Every structure is written in structure tokens, then in C-alpha cells.
Amino acid sequence: MKLLLDTEAFILWSMRPDHLPNPARTAIAARKNQVFLSMVSPWEMQIKFGLGKLQLRSPPVALVKAELIEQGFSLPSITLDHIHTLSTIPEHHRDPFDRLLVAQAMCEDLQIVTRDEMIKMYPVNTLWN
């Protein structure tokens, strides 16, 4: 499986993996699966961290770097194809970060690890429970 963690799933995996549902936690931990973190997530985390709306054990960039090294996650770039895909999908979700996650998942055939019900309205595979 090729998994794309949404920001919440990444934060839970990094700080409170016991708060992830078992199917998501098991899939992320399985070494046979490829796990991706979109560049959108550190960007979103940095904005919320800077506003004081997100508490982390370390600044977002340091947390992401540590997890990439420790867990072997991949951090793919956002491409023009991803941006173009945004123009082809309906606006079920108004959150620009989540819409870009959907576009990346669609372009790269990734399953999104998310609890977000709005994301499930798009033609992407999701995993949580």
C-alpha cells in the first residue's frame, strides 16, 4: 500500500500513536507499505504552530525531519499536475490543505490516512477505522 498521511494522522503517529485507530496504526507501521507526508502538512503545521493553535514537542520542521529519518517516510514535492488536479475536483472541502492532499492522492494513486469525512466525498481511497 502507498499511504498519504493527512496532518492529523501524522501528528498522532508522531506524538500519540495509541490515539490512532488500529487499522491506521497497523498500516503505517507495516514496513511493506510506503508512507508519504505531503509538503502541505508541514506548511499547515507551521502556520498553526506559529499562531499558537498547535502544540508540538518540537517545532514542525524539526518534528518532520526527525520522523522522516526515524520512520523512513517520504516527503514528495507538490507538482504542477497536483495543482492542475485542483481545478478538476469539486469543492466538497473548502480547506485548501486538504484539497491539495486529495489532488496528490489522485495523481499518485495514494490512500489517504484520515478521519475527515469531507475527504471521503472525493474519488480517493481512505483509511482510518
CNS distance restraints for C-alpha pairs under 8 A (distance, minus, plus):
assign (resid   1 and name CA) (resid  32 and name CA) 7.57 0.50 0.50
assign (resid   1 and name CA) (resid  33 and name CA) 4.85 0.50 0.50
assign (resid   1 and name CA) (resid  34 and name CA) 6.28 0.50 0.50
assign (resid   1 and name CA) (resid 110 and name CA) 7.92 0.50 0.50
assign (resid   1 and name CA) (resid 111 and name CA) 7.60 0.50 0.50
assign (resid   2 and name CA) (resid  33 and name CA) 5.87 0.50 0.50
assign (resid   2 and name CA) (resid  34 and name CA) 4.77 0.50 0.50
assign (resid   2 and name CA) (resid  35 and name CA) 6.01 0.50 0.50
assign (resid   2 and name CA) (resid  36 and name CA) 7.47 0.50 0.50
assign (resid   2 and name CA) (resid 109 and name CA) 7.62 0.50 0.50
assign (resid   2 and name CA) (resid 110 and name CA) 5.22 0.50 0.50
assign (resid   2 and name CA) (resid 111 and name CA) 6.17 0.50 0.50
assign (resid   3 and name CA) (resid  28 and name CA) 7.52 0.50 0.50
assign (resid   3 and name CA) (resid  33 and name CA) 7.19 0.50 0.50
assign (resid   3 and name CA) (resid  34 and name CA) 6.11 0.50 0.50
assign (resid   3 and name CA) (resid  35 and name CA) 4.80 0.50 0.50
assign (resid   3 and name CA) (resid  36 and name CA) 5.93 0.50 0.50
assign (resid   3 and name CA) (resid 110 and name CA) 5.49 0.50 0.50
assign (resid   3 and name CA) (resid 111 and name CA) 4.84 0.50 0.50
assign (resid   3 and name CA) (resid 112 and name CA) 5.83 0.50 0.50
assign (resid   3 and name CA) (resid 113 and name CA) 6.60 0.50 0.50
assign (resid   4 and name CA) (resid  35 and name CA) 6.03 0.50 0.50
assign (resid   4 and name CA) (resid  36 and name CA) 4.72 0.50 0.50
assign (resid   4 and name CA) (resid  37 and name CA) 5.78 0.50 0.50
assign (resid   4 and name CA) (resid  38 and name CA) 7.16 0.50 0.50
assign (resid   4 and name CA) (resid 101 and name CA) 7.97 0.50 0.50
assign (resid   4 and name CA) (resid 105 and name CA) 7.05 0.50 0.50
assign (resid   4 and name CA) (resid 110 and name CA) 5.94 0.50 0.50
assign (resid   4 and name CA) (resid 111 and name CA) 5.84 0.50 0.50
assign (resid   4 and name CA) (resid 112 and name CA) 4.67 0.50 0.50
assign (resid   4 and name CA) (resid 113 and name CA) 6.01 0.50 0.50
assign (resid   5 and name CA) (resid   9 and name CA) 5.60 0.50 0.50
assign (resid   5 and name CA) (resid  10 and name CA) 5.70 0.50 0.50
assign (resid   5 and name CA) (resid  35 and name CA) 7.26 0.50 0.50
assign (resid   5 and name CA) (resid  36 and name CA) 6.30 0.50 0.50
assign (resid   5 and name CA) (resid  37 and name CA) 5.51 0.50 0.50
assign (resid   5 and name CA) (resid  38 and name CA) 7.54 0.50 0.50
assign (resid   5 and name CA) (resid 112 and name CA) 5.82 0.50 0.50
assign (resid   5 and name CA) (resid 113 and name CA) 4.89 0.50 0.50
assign (resid   5 and name CA) (resid 114 and name CA) 6.94 0.50 0.50
assign (resid   6 and name CA) (resid  10 and name CA) 6.24 0.50 0.50
assign (resid   6 and name CA) (resid  37 and name CA) 7.29 0.50 0.50
assign (resid   6 and name CA) (resid  38 and name CA) 7.80 0.50 0.50
assign (resid   6 and name CA) (resid  41 and name CA) 6.89 0.50 0.50
assign (resid   6 and name CA) (resid  98 and name CA) 7.73 0.50 0.50
assign (resid   6 and name CA) (resid 101 and name CA) 7.26 0.50 0.50
assign (resid   6 and name CA) (resid 112 and name CA) 6.67 0.50 0.50
assign (resid   6 and name CA) (resid 113 and name CA) 6.00 0.50 0.50
assign (resid   6 and name CA) (resid 114 and name CA) 5.75 0.50 0.50
assign (resid   7 and name CA) (resid  11 and name CA) 6.22 0.50 0.50
assign (resid   7 and name CA) (resid  41 and name CA) 5.02 0.50 0.50
assign (resid   7 and name CA) (resid  42 and name CA) 7.83 0.50 0.50
assign (resid   7 and name CA) (resid  44 and name CA) 7.68 0.50 0.50
assign (resid   7 and name CA) (resid  45 and name CA) 7.45 0.50 0.50
assign (resid   8 and name CA) (resid  12 and name CA) 6.12 0.50 0.50
assign (resid   8 and name CA) (resid 114 and name CA) 7.38 0.50 0.50
assign (resid   9 and name CA) (resid  13 and name CA) 6.00 0.50 0.50
assign (resid   9 and name CA) (resid  20 and name CA) 7.31 0.50 0.50
assign (resid   9 and name CA) (resid 113 and name CA) 6.45 0.50 0.50
assign (resid   9 and name CA) (resid 114 and name CA) 6.27 0.50 0.50
assign (resid  10 and name CA) (resid  14 and name CA) 6.06 0.50 0.50
assign (resid  10 and name CA) (resid  37 and name CA) 7.58 0.50 0.50
assign (resid  11 and name CA) (resid  15 and name CA) 5.93 0.50 0.50
assign (resid  11 and name CA) (resid  16 and name CA) 7.54 0.50 0.50
assign (resid  12 and name CA) (resid  16 and name CA) 4.71 0.50 0.50
assign (resid  12 and name CA) (resid  17 and name CA) 5.29 0.50 0.50
assign (resid  12 and name CA) (resid  18 and name CA) 7.96 0.50 0.50
assign (resid  12 and name CA) (resid  19 and name CA) 6.48 0.50 0.50
assign (resid  12 and name CA) (resid  20 and name CA) 6.45 0.50 0.50
assign (resid  13 and name CA) (resid  17 and name CA) 4.33 0.50 0.50
assign (resid  13 and name CA) (resid  20 and name CA) 7.08 0.50 0.50
assign (resid  13 and name CA) (resid  25 and name CA) 7.47 0.50 0.50
assign (resid  14 and name CA) (resid  63 and name CA) 7.97 0.50 0.50
assign (resid  14 and name CA) (resid  67 and name CA) 7.06 0.50 0.50
assign (resid  15 and name CA) (resid  56 and name CA) 7.96 0.50 0.50
assign (resid  15 and name CA) (resid  57 and name CA) 7.78 0.50 0.50
assign (resid  16 and name CA) (resid  20 and name CA) 7.54 0.50 0.50
assign (resid  17 and name CA) (resid  25 and name CA) 6.82 0.50 0.50
assign (resid  18 and name CA) (resid  25 and name CA) 7.96 0.50 0.50
assign (resid  20 and name CA) (resid  24 and name CA) 6.39 0.50 0.50
assign (resid  20 and name CA) (resid  25 and name CA) 5.78 0.50 0.50
assign (resid  20 and name CA) (resid 128 and name CA) 7.88 0.50 0.50
assign (resid  21 and name CA) (resid  25 and name CA) 6.19 0.50 0.50
assign (resid  21 and name CA) (resid 128 and name CA) 6.35 0.50 0.50
assign (resid  21 and name CA) (resid 129 and name CA) 5.68 0.50 0.50
assign (resid  22 and name CA) (resid  26 and name CA) 5.84 0.50 0.50
assign (resid  22 and name CA) (resid 129 and name CA) 7.08 0.50 0.50
assign (resid  23 and name CA) (resid  27 and name CA) 6.14 0.50 0.50
assign (resid  23 and name CA) (resid 127 and name CA) 7.55 0.50 0.50
assign (resid  23 and name CA) (resid 128 and name CA) 6.42 0.50 0.50
assign (resid  23 and name CA) (resid 129 and name CA) 5.72 0.50 0.50
assign (resid  24 and name CA) (resid  28 and name CA) 6.18 0.50 0.50
assign (resid  24 and name CA) (resid 113 and name CA) 6.68 0.50 0.50
assign (resid  24 and name CA) (resid 127 and name CA) 6.23 0.50 0.50
assign (resid  24 and name CA) (resid 128 and name CA) 5.12 0.50 0.50
assign (resid  24 and name CA) (resid 129 and name CA) 6.70 0.50 0.50
assign (resid  25 and name CA) (resid  29 and name CA) 6.14 0.50 0.50
assign (resid  26 and name CA) (resid  30 and name CA) 6.11 0.50 0.50
assign (resid  27 and name CA) (resid  33 and name CA) 6.96 0.50 0.50
assign (resid  28 and name CA) (resid  33 and name CA) 7.08 0.50 0.50
assign (resid  28 and name CA) (resid  35 and name CA) 6.63 0.50 0.50
assign (resid  34 and name CA) (resid  73 and name CA) 7.25 0.50 0.50
assign (resid  34 and name CA) (resid  74 and name CA) 7.84 0.50 0.50
assign (resid  35 and name CA) (resid  72 and name CA) 7.87 0.50 0.50
assign (resid  35 and name CA) (resid  73 and name CA) 5.15 0.50 0.50
assign (resid  35 and name CA) (resid  74 and name CA) 6.31 0.50 0.50
assign (resid  36 and name CA) (resid  73 and name CA) 5.51 0.50 0.50
assign (resid  36 and name CA) (resid  74 and name CA) 4.69 0.50 0.50
assign (resid  36 and name CA) (resid  75 and name CA) 5.82 0.50 0.50
assign (resid  36 and name CA) (resid  76 and name CA) 7.05 0.50 0.50
assign (resid  37 and name CA) (resid  41 and name CA) 6.88 0.50 0.50
assign (resid  37 and name CA) (resid  73 and name CA) 6.88 0.50 0.50
assign (resid  37 and name CA) (resid  74 and name CA) 6.20 0.50 0.50
assign (resid  37 and name CA) (resid  75 and name CA) 5.13 0.50 0.50
assign (resid  37 and name CA) (resid  76 and name CA) 7.09 0.50 0.50
assign (resid  38 and name CA) (resid  42 and name CA) 7.79 0.50 0.50
assign (resid  38 and name CA) (resid  75 and name CA) 5.78 0.50 0.50
assign (resid  38 and name CA) (resid  76 and name CA) 6.00 0.50 0.50
assign (resid  38 and name CA) (resid  77 and name CA) 7.20 0.50 0.50
assign (resid  38 and name CA) (resid  78 and name CA) 7.58 0.50 0.50
assign (resid  38 and name CA) (resid 101 and name CA) 6.96 0.50 0.50
assign (resid  39 and name CA) (resid  43 and name CA) 6.50 0.50 0.50
assign (resid  39 and name CA) (resid  75 and name CA) 6.37 0.50 0.50
assign (resid  39 and name CA) (resid  76 and name CA) 6.77 0.50 0.50
assign (resid  39 and name CA) (resid  77 and name CA) 6.34 0.50 0.50
assign (resid  39 and name CA) (resid  78 and name CA) 6.85 0.50 0.50
assign (resid  40 and name CA) (resid  44 and name CA) 6.10 0.50 0.50
assign (resid  40 and name CA) (resid  97 and name CA) 6.00 0.50 0.50
assign (resid  40 and name CA) (resid 100 and name CA) 7.39 0.50 0.50
assign (resid  40 and name CA) (resid 101 and name CA) 7.32 0.50 0.50
assign (resid  41 and name CA) (resid  45 and name CA) 5.99 0.50 0.50
assign (resid  41 and name CA) (resid  97 and name CA) 7.52 0.50 0.50
assign (resid  42 and name CA) (resid  46 and name CA) 5.94 0.50 0.50
assign (resid  42 and name CA) (resid  60 and name CA) 6.12 0.50 0.50
assign (resid  42 and name CA) (resid  61 and name CA) 6.57 0.50 0.50
assign (resid  42 and name CA) (resid  64 and name CA) 6.98 0.50 0.50
assign (resid  43 and name CA) (resid  47 and name CA) 6.39 0.50 0.50
assign (resid  44 and name CA) (resid  48 and name CA) 6.35 0.50 0.50
assign (resid  44 and name CA) (resid  97 and name CA) 7.04 0.50 0.50
assign (resid  45 and name CA) (resid  49 and name CA) 5.82 0.50 0.50
assign (resid  45 and name CA) (resid  54 and name CA) 7.25 0.50 0.50
assign (resid  45 and name CA) (resid  60 and name CA) 6.07 0.50 0.50
assign (resid  46 and name CA) (resid  50 and name CA) 5.88 0.50 0.50
assign (resid  46 and name CA) (resid  59 and name CA) 7.71 0.50 0.50
assign (resid  46 and name CA) (resid  60 and name CA) 5.72 0.50 0.50
assign (resid  46 and name CA) (resid  61 and name CA) 7.64 0.50 0.50
assign (resid  47 and name CA) (resid  51 and name CA) 6.32 0.50 0.50
assign (resid  48 and name CA) (resid  52 and name CA) 6.24 0.50 0.50
assign (resid  48 and name CA) (resid  53 and name CA) 5.01 0.50 0.50
assign (resid  48 and name CA) (resid  54 and name CA) 5.36 0.50 0.50
assign (resid  49 and name CA) (resid  53 and name CA) 5.77 0.50 0.50
assign (resid  49 and name CA) (resid  54 and name CA) 4.66 0.50 0.50
assign (resid  49 and name CA) (resid  55 and name CA) 6.54 0.50 0.50
assign (resid  49 and name CA) (resid  56 and name CA) 7.76 0.50 0.50
assign (resid  49 and name CA) (resid  59 and name CA) 7.58 0.50 0.50
assign (resid  49 and name CA) (resid  60 and name CA) 7.41 0.50 0.50
assign (resid  56 and name CA) (resid  60 and name CA) 7.34 0.50 0.50
assign (resid  57 and name CA) (resid  63 and name CA) 7.71 0.50 0.50
assign (resid  58 and name CA) (resid  62 and name CA) 6.31 0.50 0.50
assign (resid  58 and name CA) (resid  63 and name CA) 5.82 0.50 0.50
assign (resid  59 and name CA) (resid  63 and name CA) 6.17 0.50 0.50
assign (resid  60 and name CA) (resid  64 and name CA) 6.06 0.50 0.50
assign (resid  61 and name CA) (resid  65 and name CA) 6.08 0.50 0.50
assign (resid  62 and name CA) (resid  66 and name CA) 6.11 0.50 0.50
assign (resid  63 and name CA) (resid  67 and name CA) 6.23 0.50 0.50
assign (resid  64 and name CA) (resid  68 and name CA) 6.05 0.50 0.50
assign (resid  65 and name CA) (resid  69 and name CA) 6.31 0.50 0.50
assign (resid  66 and name CA) (resid  70 and name CA) 5.95 0.50 0.50
assign (resid  67 and name CA) (resid  71 and name CA) 5.43 0.50 0.50
assign (resid  67 and name CA) (resid  72 and name CA) 7.37 0.50 0.50
assign (resid  67 and name CA) (resid  73 and name CA) 7.16 0.50 0.50
assign (resid  68 and name CA) (resid  72 and name CA) 5.15 0.50 0.50
assign (resid  68 and name CA) (resid  73 and name CA) 4.80 0.50 0.50
assign (resid  68 and name CA) (resid  74 and name CA) 6.64 0.50 0.50
assign (resid  68 and name CA) (resid  75 and name CA) 7.69 0.50 0.50
assign (resid  69 and name CA) (resid  73 and name CA) 7.36 0.50 0.50
assign (resid  78 and name CA) (resid  82 and name CA) 6.35 0.50 0.50
assign (resid  78 and name CA) (resid  83 and name CA) 7.63 0.50 0.50
assign (resid  78 and name CA) (resid 104 and name CA) 7.59 0.50 0.50
assign (resid  79 and name CA) (resid  83 and name CA) 6.53 0.50 0.50
assign (resid  80 and name CA) (resid  84 and name CA) 6.04 0.50 0.50
assign (resid  81 and name CA) (resid  85 and name CA) 6.13 0.50 0.50
assign (resid  81 and name CA) (resid 107 and name CA) 7.29 0.50 0.50
assign (resid  82 and name CA) (resid  86 and name CA) 6.71 0.50 0.50
assign (resid  82 and name CA) (resid 100 and name CA) 7.07 0.50 0.50
assign (resid  82 and name CA) (resid 103 and name CA) 5.34 0.50 0.50
assign (resid  82 and name CA) (resid 104 and name CA) 5.41 0.50 0.50
assign (resid  82 and name CA) (resid 107 and name CA) 6.50 0.50 0.50
assign (resid  83 and name CA) (resid  87 and name CA) 7.45 0.50 0.50
assign (resid  83 and name CA) (resid 100 and name CA) 7.37 0.50 0.50
assign (resid  83 and name CA) (resid 103 and name CA) 7.36 0.50 0.50
assign (resid  84 and name CA) (resid  88 and name CA) 7.22 0.50 0.50
assign (resid  85 and name CA) (resid  89 and name CA) 6.66 0.50 0.50
assign (resid  85 and name CA) (resid 103 and name CA) 5.53 0.50 0.50
assign (resid  85 and name CA) (resid 107 and name CA) 7.60 0.50 0.50
assign (resid  86 and name CA) (resid  99 and name CA) 6.96 0.50 0.50
assign (resid  86 and name CA) (resid 100 and name CA) 6.78 0.50 0.50
assign (resid  86 and name CA) (resid 103 and name CA) 5.92 0.50 0.50
assign (resid  89 and name CA) (resid 103 and name CA) 7.97 0.50 0.50
assign (resid  89 and name CA) (resid 122 and name CA) 7.87 0.50 0.50
assign (resid  92 and name CA) (resid 118 and name CA) 6.50 0.50 0.50
assign (resid  92 and name CA) (resid 119 and name CA) 7.87 0.50 0.50
assign (resid  92 and name CA) (resid 121 and name CA) 6.96 0.50 0.50
assign (resid  92 and name CA) (resid 122 and name CA) 7.71 0.50 0.50
assign (resid  93 and name CA) (resid  98 and name CA) 7.28 0.50 0.50
assign (resid  93 and name CA) (resid  99 and name CA) 6.51 0.50 0.50
assign (resid  93 and name CA) (resid 118 and name CA) 5.86 0.50 0.50
assign (resid  93 and name CA) (resid 119 and name CA) 6.99 0.50 0.50
assign (resid  94 and name CA) (resid  99 and name CA) 7.41 0.50 0.50
assign (resid  95 and name CA) (resid  99 and name CA) 6.24 0.50 0.50
assign (resid  96 and name CA) (resid 100 and name CA) 6.20 0.50 0.50
assign (resid  97 and name CA) (resid 101 and name CA) 6.39 0.50 0.50
assign (resid  98 and name CA) (resid 102 and name CA) 6.28 0.50 0.50
assign (resid  98 and name CA) (resid 119 and name CA) 7.28 0.50 0.50
assign (resid  99 and name CA) (resid 103 and name CA) 6.27 0.50 0.50
assign (resid  99 and name CA) (resid 119 and name CA) 7.92 0.50 0.50
assign (resid 100 and name CA) (resid 104 and name CA) 6.14 0.50 0.50
assign (resid 101 and name CA) (resid 105 and name CA) 6.12 0.50 0.50
assign (resid 101 and name CA) (resid 112 and name CA) 7.94 0.50 0.50
assign (resid 102 and name CA) (resid 106 and name CA) 6.11 0.50 0.50
assign (resid 102 and name CA) (resid 112 and name CA) 7.84 0.50 0.50
assign (resid 102 and name CA) (resid 119 and name CA) 7.06 0.50 0.50
assign (resid 102 and name CA) (resid 122 and name CA) 7.39 0.50 0.50
assign (resid 102 and name CA) (resid 124 and name CA) 7.05 0.50 0.50
assign (resid 103 and name CA) (resid 107 and name CA) 6.18 0.50 0.50
assign (resid 104 and name CA) (resid 108 and name CA) 5.91 0.50 0.50
assign (resid 104 and name CA) (resid 109 and name CA) 7.97 0.50 0.50
assign (resid 104 and name CA) (resid 110 and name CA) 7.61 0.50 0.50
assign (resid 105 and name CA) (resid 109 and name CA) 5.35 0.50 0.50
assign (resid 105 and name CA) (resid 110 and name CA) 4.46 0.50 0.50
assign (resid 105 and name CA) (resid 111 and name CA) 6.45 0.50 0.50
assign (resid 105 and name CA) (resid 112 and name CA) 6.79 0.50 0.50
assign (resid 105 and name CA) (resid 124 and name CA) 6.75 0.50 0.50
assign (resid 106 and name CA) (resid 110 and name CA) 6.77 0.50 0.50
assign (resid 106 and name CA) (resid 123 and name CA) 7.57 0.50 0.50
assign (resid 106 and name CA) (resid 124 and name CA) 6.26 0.50 0.50
assign (resid 110 and name CA) (resid 124 and name CA) 7.79 0.50 0.50
assign (resid 110 and name CA) (resid 125 and name CA) 7.41 0.50 0.50
assign (resid 111 and name CA) (resid 124 and name CA) 6.73 0.50 0.50
assign (resid 111 and name CA) (resid 125 and name CA) 4.84 0.50 0.50
assign (resid 111 and name CA) (resid 126 and name CA) 5.22 0.50 0.50
assign (resid 111 and name CA) (resid 127 and name CA) 6.84 0.50 0.50
assign (resid 112 and name CA) (resid 124 and name CA) 7.44 0.50 0.50
assign (resid 112 and name CA) (resid 125 and name CA) 6.33 0.50 0.50
assign (resid 112 and name CA) (resid 126 and name CA) 4.63 0.50 0.50
assign (resid 112 and name CA) (resid 127 and name CA) 6.15 0.50 0.50
assign (resid 113 and name CA) (resid 126 and name CA) 5.68 0.50 0.50
assign (resid 113 and name CA) (resid 127 and name CA) 4.72 0.50 0.50
assign (resid 113 and name CA) (resid 128 and name CA) 5.78 0.50 0.50
assign (resid 114 and name CA) (resid 119 and name CA) 7.87 0.50 0.50
assign (resid 114 and name CA) (resid 126 and name CA) 6.49 0.50 0.50
assign (resid 114 and name CA) (resid 127 and name CA) 6.18 0.50 0.50
assign (resid 114 and name CA) (resid 128 and name CA) 5.67 0.50 0.50
assign (resid 115 and name CA) (resid 127 and name CA) 7.73 0.50 0.50
assign (resid 115 and name CA) (resid 128 and name CA) 5.74 0.50 0.50
assign (resid 116 and name CA) (resid 120 and name CA) 6.96 0.50 0.50
assign (resid 117 and name CA) (resid 121 and name CA) 7.05 0.50 0.50
assign (resid 118 and name CA) (resid 122 and name CA) 7.73 0.50 0.50
assign (resid 119 and name CA) (resid 124 and name CA) 7.96 0.50 0.50
assign (resid 120 and name CA) (resid 124 and name CA) 7.02 0.50 0.50
assign (resid 120 and name CA) (resid 125 and name CA) 7.58 0.50 0.50
assign (resid 120 and name CA) (resid 126 and name CA) 6.65 0.50 0.50
